[in-house]
Amino acid sequence: MELSFWIQLMIGIPMLGFLISLMVPESKETLLSRVAFYTAGLNLFSMLVFLTFWAIQGFPTLNLKEVVLYQNAHFEFLVDFFFDRVGAVYVVIGAVLTFLITFYSRYYLHRERGYKRFFNTVLFFYLGFNITVLAGNFETLFVGWEILGLSSFLLVAFYRENLLPTRNSIKVFSIYRIGDVGLILAMWASHHLWHENITFMKLNNAELVSQHLQGHTGIGVFIALMLLLAAAAKSAQFPFSSWLPRAMEGPTPSSAIFYGSLSVHLGVFLLLRTFPFWENQIIVRVLIGMMGLATAIVSTMVARVQTSVKTQIGYSSLTQIGIMFIEVALGLEALALIHFTGNAFLRTYQLLVSPSVVSYLIREQFYGFEPKKFQTESSWMHRMRVSFYVWSLKEWNLDRFINRVVFNPMKRLGHKLDFLSYRSVLFYFIPSYLIGLYLLIQGYHLPDQVHGLLPLVFAFIALLMVLKSFTERKSARLSWTMLVMNHFWMVLAIAENENFSLEEISVYLSGVVLFGVSGLLVISWMKRKLGQSGLYQYQGYVRSYPFVAFLFLLSVLGLMGFPISPTFIGEDLLFSHIHEDQYLLAFFAALAFVMEGISAVRIFARLFMGTKISSSESPKLMKTLRSKLLGKTSQKSSISSSQL
């Protein structure tokens, strides 16, 4: 039997198990747990059989070109799978730990509300993990990467009726999307460097890599740095470390499989997978090593002062992952894989036994606690130790740093457009867009300097649409419309930049129109039936209208270019028309797509997650909030006038 069949089986079994689990009723707990348990067990068994045949044939490196999803004269989007020793370690560890987690969770979550949702999400995660690890090119890897990001959001927000898990799930998803900027820009630059969708098999050809990097050192360093950004965000490396403790709001089994063992190590996997590309770039290797060292030092200090056992385990795991980054930078691939295996098993075990350990320690502390004697010391070393202690308690303010550097500037830009209303958008922006589209079709002539600036101007307008949606609170319909308009302005920017054929535009906009309209219909229905129109707080309608919430989630995923929509391929098509020297245009496009995902998920969370509000209370609450906001505004104006 061909080895390629077994690779297909590693993807097919989790996908089949996930689809079957979706059809099982929520009341059938035993059947749900068995579907997940036997799916993980069958995949583990088939993997062990495959590894036996693979070892007999001498551990060959395999590349399997599966399906060409879209192809034209200058572009090919294909699903490609790749298997080597790095992939073998990750798929085996993933299969073993998923098998253990599904067995553990069937009892741990017994009678828990959301039992079915948990197992659905775990199987969905396992599918995304296998796609990521077995991916043979960046496009296939990005499919699994997106699935992992979504399943992470759903598992952190498992207790979605509570405010803290809901807010933390958005924070985690936002950091993941920052990493997506790096991966998208790395894919874009790779297209121009290789003039094709490069496979990881070809990346292992040192002569081919050296030949393409000659005379293109700058774009090679840029690709490597973007890959490092994606890996750092996914593995919570410095300065992105603050999202990991926020992710511990989910159930203990999901914390074990996600943030203790598998998902958090995928940054290391990305660096190992692309190591042949950047191994000769000394500056990149130094940066990777320095980032790992900084993470190891900071995480060690933070872990030692934590009062939550899950947070302490999370930061301890980050310390080891930082050391893995150092090992990868030094070229110690085998050591990094052994280190990953040991850390994954250890952290999974620690997180699964943590509830029992905490209950035991509470009992021991109750009966045998003795406070330390107070000592007065004023030496220089003591003051430094106290300072580090306080900084570690505050987790080195990394959360505040990310907000101040990344999100607050974008919020300020978005607030500049607070004068916009739904009516002004309909009467001004849409007609101006149609005029620009008509002039483009007619082939108007402008000076070259003006013509060269138009793609940047249109792309920046698209970005402003997204940022306005990100900061919008008064109208959910306006926020959603801005996200839809972002795509149309981006199409205009790329069509102005280069010939963007009608067929390619249709592929890109078909998903936007379909899911944009479906989302708008859901929002309009909620406004008409429930009186819900604003995004002032988390409304919690998922408890009363789960099917409507599911439909809107599908609309969110389709609009943001998740792999259920043609827009996912269309985004790759769009970037293929951005020239290799247009870094700013590529940055605007990547940032717009990433922030759009954050904004769309935020709309979903504020409408359907959080505390439940009855339909009779919702209009009253909105009026109260509006009156409070108006009262604060008038109070501020009276104070300022009295000061004048």
C-alpha positions in Angstrom: 0.0 0.0 0.0 1.4 3.5 -0.9 2.5 5.7 1.9 0.6 8.6 0.5 -2.6 6.8 1.4 -1.7 6.9 5.1 -1.0 10.6 4.9 -4.5 11.1 3.5 -5.8 8.9 6.4 -4.2 11.2 9.0 -6.3 14.1 7.7 -9.4 12.0 6.8 -10.0 10.3 10.1 -10.1 13.5 12.2 -12.3 15.2 9.6 -14.7 12.3 9.6 -14.8 12.2 13.4 -15.5 15.9 13.6 -18.4 15.7 11.1 -19.9 12.7 12.9 -19.7 14.5 16.2 -21.6 17.4 14.8 -24.6 15.2 14.1 -24.7 13.5 17.5 -27.4 15.0 19.8 -26.1 16.9 22.8 -28.0 14.7 25.2 -25.9 11.6 24.1 -22.9 12.2 26.2 -21.6 8.6 26.0 -21.9 8.6 22.2 -20.1 11.9 21.9 -17.2 10.9 24.0 -16.9 7.6 22.2 -16.8 9.3 18.8 -14.0 11.5 20.0 -12.2 8.7 21.8 -12.3 6.2 18.9 -11.4 8.9 16.4 -8.2 9.8 18.3 -7.5 6.1 19.0 -8.1 5.0 15.4 -5.9 7.8 14.1 -3.1 6.8 16.6 -3.3 3.2 15.5 -3.2 4.0 11.8 -0.3 6.3 12.4 1.7 3.6 14.2 1.1 1.2 11.3 2.2 3.9 8.9 5.4 4.6 10.9 6.2 0.9 10.7 6.1 0.9 6.9 7.9 4.2 6.8 10.7 2.8 8.9 11.0 -0.3 6.7 11.5 1.9 3.7 14.2 3.9 5.3 12.4 7.0 6.6 12.0 8.7 3.2 10.9 12.3 2.9 7.4 12.3 1.3 5.7 15.1 -0.7 2.1 14.6 -1.8 0.5 17.1 -4.2 -3.2 16.6 -3.5 -5.7 19.0 -5.2 -5.3 22.2 -7.3 -8.2 24.4 -6.0 -7.6 27.2 -8.4 -5.3 27.9 -11.3 -4.8 30.5 -14.0 -1.9 31.7 -16.2 0.2 33.2 -13.4 -1.2 31.6 -10.2 -1.8 28.1 -8.7 -3.4 27.4 -5.4 -2.8 23.8 -4.4 -3.2 21.6 -1.3 0.1 19.9 -0.7 1.2 17.5 2.1 4.8 16.9 3.3 6.1 14.3 5.8 9.6 14.0 7.3 11.2 13.4 10.7 10.0 16.7 12.2 6.4 16.0 11.1 6.6 12.5 12.4 7.5 13.6 15.9 4.7 16.2 16.0 1.9 14.0 14.6 2.8 11.1 17.0 2.8 13.4 20.1 -0.4 15.1 18.9 -2.1 11.7 18.4 -1.0 10.3 21.8 -2.0 13.4 23.7 -5.3 13.9 22.0 -6.1 10.3 22.7 -5.4 10.8 26.4 -7.3 14.1 26.6 -10.5 12.6 25.0 -10.3 9.8 27.5 -9.8 12.1 30.4 -12.5 14.6 29.4 -15.3 12.1 29.0 -15.4 11.9 32.9 -14.0 15.4 33.8 -16.8 17.2 31.8 -19.6 14.9 32.7 -22.9 16.8 32.9 -21.1 20.0 32.0 -23.1 22.5 29.9 -21.4 22.5 26.5 -20.2 18.9 26.6 -20.9 18.4 22.9 -19.3 21.8 22.1 -16.1 20.8 23.8 -15.7 17.5 21.9 -16.6 19.2 18.6 -14.0 21.8 19.2 -11.3 19.4 20.3 -11.8 17.3 17.1 -11.8 20.4 15.1 -8.5 21.5 16.7 -7.0 18.0 16.1 -7.9 18.3 12.4 -6.3 21.7 12.2 -3.2 20.5 14.0 -2.7 17.6 11.6 -3.2 19.9 8.6 -0.6 22.3 10.0 2.0 19.6 10.8 1.5 17.7 7.5 1.3 20.8 5.3 3.6 20.8 2.3 3.4 24.5 1.4 2.5 27.8 3.1 -1.1 27.9 1.7 -2.0 24.5 3.2 -0.2 25.4 6.5 -2.3 28.6 6.7 -5.5 26.5 6.4 -4.6 24.6 9.6 -3.2 27.7 11.2 -6.6 29.4 10.8 -8.5 26.4 12.2 -6.2 26.4 15.2 -6.9 30.1 15.8 -10.7 29.6 15.7 -10.7 26.5 17.9 -8.5 28.3 20.4 -11.0 31.2 20.5 -13.9 28.7 21.1 -12.2 26.7 23.8 -11.0 29.8 25.8 -14.6 31.1 25.6 -16.0 27.7 26.6 -17.7 29.3 29.7 -19.2 31.9 27.4 -21.8 33.1 29.8 -19.0 34.7 31.9 -17.4 38.0 31.1 -13.8 37.2 31.8 -13.5 34.1 29.5 -15.2 36.0 26.7 -12.9 39.0 26.9 -9.8 36.8 27.2 -10.8 34.7 24.2 -10.8 37.9 22.1 -7.4 38.9 23.5 -6.0 35.5 22.6 -7.5 35.6 19.1 -6.2 39.1 18.6 -2.6 38.1 19.3 -3.0 35.1 17.0 -4.1 37.5 14.3 -1.0 39.6 14.8 0.9 36.4 14.0 -1.2 36.0 10.9 0.2 39.3 9.6 3.6 37.8 9.6 2.5 34.6 7.8 0.5 36.4 5.2 3.4 38.8 4.3 5.8 35.8 4.3 3.5 34.1 1.8 3.3 37.2 -0.4 7.1 37.7 -0.4 7.7 34.0 -1.1 5.5 34.2 -4.2 7.7 36.9 -5.6 11.0 35.3 -4.6 10.1 31.8 -6.1 7.5 32.9 -8.7 5.4 30.0 -7.5 3.7 28.5 -4.4 6.9 27.0 -3.0 6.8 23.6 -1.3 8.7 22.7 1.8 10.2 19.8 -0.2 12.0 22.4 -2.4 13.0 24.4 0.6 15.1 21.4 1.7 17.2 21.9 -1.5 20.1 24.0 -0.3 21.4 24.7 -3.8 18.0 25.9 -5.0 17.5 28.2 -1.9 21.0 29.7 -2.3 20.4 30.3 -6.0 17.2 32.2 -5.4 18.6 34.3 -2.5 21.5 35.5 -4.5 20.8 39.2 -5.2 17.6 39.0 -3.1 19.1 39.1 0.4 16.6 41.8 1.5 13.5 39.9 0.6 15.0 36.8 2.2 15.6 38.5 5.5 12.1 40.0 5.3 10.5 36.5 4.8 12.5 35.1 7.7 11.5 38.0 10.0 7.8 37.6 9.1 8.1 33.9 9.9 9.6 34.8 13.2 6.7 37.1 14.0 4.2 34.4 13.2 6.1 31.8 15.3 6.6 34.2 18.3 2.9 35.1 18.4 1.7 31.5 18.2 4.2 30.3 20.8 3.7 33.3 23.1 7.3 34.4 23.0 8.4 37.8 24.3 6.8 40.3 24.0 3.6 38.3 23.2 3.8 36.2 26.4 0.9 37.8 28.2 -1.9 36.0 26.2 -1.0 32.6 27.6 -2.3 33.0 31.1 -5.5 34.6 29.7 -6.0 31.4 27.6 -6.2 29.3 30.8 -9.8 30.4 31.3 -11.0 27.4 29.4 -11.5 23.9 30.9 -8.4 22.1 32.2 -8.3 19.5 29.4 -8.3 22.2 26.7 -5.6 24.1 28.6 -3.5 20.9 28.7 -3.8 20.1 25.0 -3.6 23.7 23.7 -1.4 25.8 25.9 0.6 23.1 27.7 1.5 20.6 24.9 0.5 21.1 21.3 -0.7 24.5 20.0 1.9 26.5 22.0 4.7 24.5 20.4 3.7 25.2 16.8 5.9 28.3 16.6 8.9 26.0 17.2 7.5 23.7 14.5 7.2 26.6 12.0 10.9 27.6 12.6 12.0 23.9 12.2 10.0 23.5 9.0 11.5 26.6 7.4 15.0 26.2 8.9 16.7 25.4 5.5 15.5 28.7 4.2 17.0 31.0 7.0 19.8 28.9 8.4 22.5 31.0 6.6 21.0 34.3 7.8 23.0 35.1 10.9 21.0 38.1 11.9 17.8 36.1 11.9 19.4 33.3 14.0 20.6 35.9 16.5 17.2 37.4 16.8 15.5 34.0 17.4 18.1 33.2 20.1 17.7 36.6 21.8 13.9 36.3 21.7 14.1 32.8 23.2 16.5 34.0 25.9 14.3 37.0 26.8 11.3 34.8 27.1 13.0 32.2 29.2 14.3 34.8 31.7 11.0 36.8 32.0 8.8 33.7 32.1 11.0 32.1 34.8 10.6 35.2 37.1 6.8 35.5 36.4 6.2 31.8 37.0 7.8 32.0 40.4 5.4 34.6 41.8 2.1 33.3 40.4 -0.7 32.3 42.7 -2.6 30.4 40.1 -1.3 26.9 39.4 -2.4 26.9 35.7 -0.7 30.2 35.1 2.4 29.0 36.8 2.5 25.9 34.6 1.9 28.0 31.5 4.8 30.4 32.2 7.0 27.4 33.1 6.2 25.9 29.7 7.0 29.2 28.1 10.5 29.1 29.7 11.1 25.7 28.0 9.8 26.9 24.7 12.1 29.9 24.9 15.0 27.5 25.3 13.7 25.5 22.3 13.9 28.8 20.2 17.6 29.0 21.3 18.1 25.4 20.3 16.5 25.9 16.9 18.7 29.1 16.3 21.8 27.0 17.1 20.7 24.4 14.5 20.1 21.6 17.2 17.0 20.1 15.5 17.1 16.7 17.2 17.5 18.3 20.7 14.6 20.7 20.0 12.4 17.7 19.1 13.4 15.7 22.2 12.8 18.9 24.3 9.4 19.4 22.7 8.4 15.8 23.4 9.4 15.9 27.1 7.8 19.4 27.7 4.6 18.4 26.0 4.1 15.3 28.1 5.2 17.0 31.4 2.9 20.0 31.0 -0.1 17.9 30.0 0.4 15.8 33.1 0.8 18.8 35.4 -2.3 20.5 34.1 -4.4 17.4 34.3 -3.5 16.7 37.9 -3.5 20.4 38.9 -7.1 20.3 40.4 -6.1 17.5 42.7 -2.8 19.1 43.7 -4.5 22.4 44.5 -7.1 20.7 46.7 -4.4 18.8 48.6 -2.2 21.9 49.0 -5.2 23.9 50.4 -5.8 21.2 53.0 -2.1 21.2 53.9 -1.9 24.9 54.1 -5.0 25.0 56.3 -3.5 22.7 58.9 0.3 23.4 58.7 0.8 26.9 57.4 3.6 28.9 59.2 4.1 32.5 58.0 7.7 33.6 57.3 9.4 35.9 59.8 9.5 39.6 58.8 13.0 40.8 58.0 14.1 44.3 57.4 16.9 44.7 54.8 17.9 47.7 52.7 20.8 46.5 50.6 21.0 47.2 46.9 20.5 43.5 46.1 17.4 43.4 48.2 15.9 46.4 46.5 16.6 44.9 43.1 15.0 41.6 44.2 11.9 43.5 45.4 11.8 45.4 42.1 12.0 42.2 40.0 9.3 40.7 42.2 6.9 43.6 41.6 7.6 43.6 37.9 7.0 39.8 37.8 3.7 40.2 39.7 2.6 42.7 37.0 3.9 40.2 34.3 6.3 42.9 33.1 3.3 45.0 31.8 3.5 43.0 28.5 -0.3 43.3 28.1 -0.2 47.0 28.4 2.8 47.2 26.1 1.0 45.3 23.3 -2.1 47.5 23.7 -0.1 50.7 23.7 2.1 49.8 20.7 -0.4 47.8 18.6 -4.0 48.3 19.3 -4.3 51.8 20.8 -2.9 53.6 17.7 -5.4 51.7 15.6 -8.2 52.6 18.0 -7.3 56.3 17.7 -7.4 56.1 14.0 -10.8 54.4 14.1 -12.2 57.0 16.5 -11.3 59.7 13.9 -14.3 58.4 11.9 -16.8 58.5 14.7 -18.7 61.2 12.7 -19.8 58.5 10.3 -23.3 57.0 10.6 -25.0 54.3 8.6 -26.8 56.9 6.5 -23.7 58.8 5.7 -21.9 55.6 4.6 -24.8 54.8 2.3 -25.0 58.2 0.7 -21.3 59.2 0.5 -18.9 56.3 0.6 -20.8 53.8 -1.6 -21.5 56.4 -4.4 -17.9 57.5 -4.3 -16.8 53.9 -4.6 -19.1 53.4 -7.6 -17.7 56.5 -9.2 -14.1 55.3 -8.8 -15.0 51.8 -10.1 -16.7 53.4 -13.2 -13.7 55.6 -13.9 -11.4 52.6 -13.6 -13.5 50.5 -16.1 -13.6 53.5 -18.5 -9.8 53.6 -18.5 -9.3 57.2 -17.4 -5.8 58.7 -17.6 -3.9 60.4 -14.8 -0.3 61.5 -14.3 2.0 58.6 -13.4 2.7 60.0 -9.9 -1.0 60.3 -9.0 -1.7 56.9 -10.6 1.0 55.3 -8.5 -0.4 56.7 -5.2 -4.0 55.6 -5.9 -3.6 51.9 -4.8 -2.1 53.1 -1.5 -4.9 55.6 -1.0 -7.6 53.1 -1.7 -5.9 50.4 0.5 -5.6 52.9 3.3 -9.4 53.8 3.0 -10.1 50.0 3.2 -8.0 49.9 6.4 -9.9 52.9 7.8 -13.1 51.1 7.2 -11.9 48.1 9.3 -10.6 50.4 12.1 -13.9 52.2 12.2 -15.7 48.9 12.5 -13.2 47.9 15.3 -14.1 50.9 17.4 -17.8 51.2 16.5 -20.2 50.8 19.5 -23.5 52.5 18.5 -24.5 50.3 15.6 -23.8 46.7 14.9 -25.1 47.1 11.4 -22.7 50.0 10.6 -19.8 48.0 12.0 -20.6 45.0 9.8 -21.2 47.1 6.7 -17.7 48.7 7.2 -16.2 45.2 7.1 -18.0 44.4 3.8 -16.9 47.7 2.3 -13.3 47.0 3.2 -13.2 44.2 0.7 -14.6 46.3 -2.1 -12.1 49.1 -1.5 -9.3 46.6 -1.4 -10.4 45.2 -4.8 -10.4 48.7 -6.2 -6.9 49.3 -4.8 -5.5 46.1 -6.4 -7.4 46.6 -9.7 -5.8 50.1 -9.9 -2.4 48.6 -9.1 -2.4 45.8 -11.7 -4.8 44.0 -14.0 -7.1 42.1 -11.6 -9.3 40.1 -14.0 -13.1 39.8 -13.6 -12.7 36.1 -12.9 -10.3 36.7 -10.0 -12.5 39.5 -8.6 -15.5 37.1 -8.8 -13.7 34.4 -6.8 -12.7 37.0 -4.2 -16.0 38.8 -3.8 -18.3 35.8 -4.1 -17.7 34.8 -0.5 -17.8 38.5 0.7 -21.2 39.1 -0.9 -22.7 35.8 0.3 -21.5 35.9 3.9 -21.8 39.7 4.1 -25.5 39.6 3.2 -26.2 36.7 5.5 -24.5 38.5 8.4 -26.4 41.7 7.7 -29.7 39.8 7.6 -29.0 38.3 11.1 -28.2 41.7 12.5 -31.3 43.2 11.0 -33.4 40.4 12.4 -32.0 41.0 15.9 -32.7 44.7 15.6 -36.3 44.1 14.5 -37.2 41.3 16.9 -35.0 42.0 19.9 -34.4 45.7 19.7 -30.7 45.0 19.6 -28.7 47.5 17.7 -25.6 48.5 19.6 -22.3 46.9 20.8 -22.0 48.5 24.1 -21.6 45.3 26.1 -21.8 41.5 25.8 -25.4 40.6 25.2 -25.4 36.8 25.6 -28.0 35.9 23.1 -26.5 32.5 22.3 -28.4 30.9 25.2 -31.7 31.9 23.7 -30.9 31.7 20.0 -28.1 29.1 19.5 -29.0 28.5 15.8 -28.9 32.2 15.0 -25.6 32.5 16.7 -24.3 29.6 14.6 -25.5 31.2 11.4 -23.8 34.5 12.4 -20.6 32.7 13.3 -20.5 31.1 9.8 -21.0 34.6 8.3 -18.1 35.9 10.4 -15.8 33.1 9.3 -16.8 33.5 5.6 -16.3 37.3 5.7 -12.9 37.1 7.3 -11.7 34.6 4.7 -11.8 31.4 6.7 -11.3 28.3 4.5 -15.1 27.8 4.1 -15.2 30.7 1.7 -13.8 31.4 -1.8 -12.4 34.6 -0.3 -9.7 32.5 1.3 -8.3 31.7 -2.1 -9.2 35.2 -3.3 -7.0 36.8 -0.7 -4.0 34.8 -2.0 -5.0 35.9 -5.5 -5.1 39.5 -4.4 -1.6 39.4 -2.9 -0.2 37.9 -6.1 -1.0 41.3 -7.8 1.0 43.3 -5.2 4.5 43.9 -6.6 7.6 42.8 -4.6 8.7 46.4 -3.9 5.3 47.5 -2.6 5.8 46.7 1.0 3.5 49.4 2.3 0.6 48.3 0.1 1.1 44.7 1.2 1.2 45.8 4.8 -2.0 47.8 4.5 -3.7 44.8 2.9 -2.5 42.3 5.5 -3.3 44.6 8.4 -6.8 45.2 7.0 -7.5 41.5 6.7 -6.2 40.7 10.1 -8.0 43.5 11.9 -11.2 42.6 10.0 -11.0 39.1 11.6 -10.6 40.7 15.1 -13.5 43.1 14.5 -15.8 40.4 13.1 -15.2 38.1 16.0 -15.7 41.1 18.4 -19.1 41.7 16.9 -20.0 38.0 17.3 -18.8 38.0 20.9 -20.7 41.2 21.9 -23.9 40.0 20.4 -24.0 36.4 21.4 -21.6 35.8 24.3 -21.4 37.1 27.9 -24.3 37.6 30.3 -27.8 36.7 29.1 -30.2 39.6 28.6 -33.9 39.1 28.0 -35.5 40.8 25.0 -37.6 43.0 27.2 -34.5 44.3 29.1 -32.4 44.9 26.1 -34.0 48.2 24.8 -34.2 49.6 28.3 -30.5 48.8 28.9 -29.5 50.5 25.6 -31.5 53.6 26.6 -29.8 53.6 30.0 -26.4 53.3 28.5 -27.0 56.0 26.0 -28.3 58.3 28.7 -25.2 57.6 30.8 -22.9 58.3 27.9 -24.8 61.5 27.0 -24.7 62.6 30.7 -20.9 62.1 30.9 -20.5 64.0 27.7 -22.6 67.0 28.9 -20.8 66.9 32.3 -17.4 67.1 30.6 -18.5 69.9 28.4 -19.9 71.9 31.4 -16.6 71.4 33.2 -14.5 72.5 30.3 -16.8 75.6 29.8 -16.5 76.5 33.5 -12.7 76.2 33.3 -12.7 78.6 30.3 
